[in-house]
Amino acid sequence: IIAPKNLRRRLALTQEQFAEATGIPVATLRNWEQGRHAIDPAAKALLILIARDPEAALATLAAARAA
């Protein structure tokens, strides 16, 4: 399982930066990191993709938001 906090720290991003880069609301990210809410399957898949190839995944997300 990909821990959002570990992934975010590995990428040297703040919660706000990670949330903006991924399109995940900051409150959701905080809830995941603090164990208040479980991560849904689609979000887990997104985190796995980001963990495997952060540059490509984040660039793809940025391009999708710009479209």
N, C-alpha and C positions, 0 to 999 in steps of 0.2 A: 504494500500500500504506500502510495506517495503521500507524505505528510506535507501539507501546504506550507507550513512554517519553515520546514527544512529546505524545500524547493525555493521558496522566496529568498531565504537567507543565502542559499547557494548562488542565486542570481544577483545577490547584493542589492535587493530592492526593498523599499519600505512597503508597508501594507498598502498605502495609497498608490504607489507606483505599480505594484503588482496588480492591484485591482483595476487600475486604468489600462494596463497593458493587456489584461485578460478579459476585460468586460465583466468581471465578477464584482458585485457591489462590496464595498469595504466592510459593511456590517456582516455580510455573509462570510467573507474571509475571516473576520475576527471570530465569528461564532465557530467556524471550523477549527481555527487555531486554538481556541479555548475549550474545544470539546463539547460545546453546547449543542451543536447540530451535527448530524452525520452528513457526509458528502454523498450526493446522489450519484448514480452510475455515470451519467453523462459528464458531470464535472470531474469524476475520477478519470475518465478517458481523456479529457482535456489536460488534466495535470500530468498524466502519463506521457502524452505527446509533447508537452512542454519540457518535461524532464529528459526525454530522449533526444530532442533537438531544439533547444531553447530559441536559438536564433531564427530558425525557419518557422517554428510555431508562432512566436511573437510577431514576426514579420507578416505572416499570413493573417493573423488576427488584426493587425494594424491596417493592412490593405482592405480587409473586409469591412472595417469600420469606416474607412475613407470612401468606400464605393457607394 
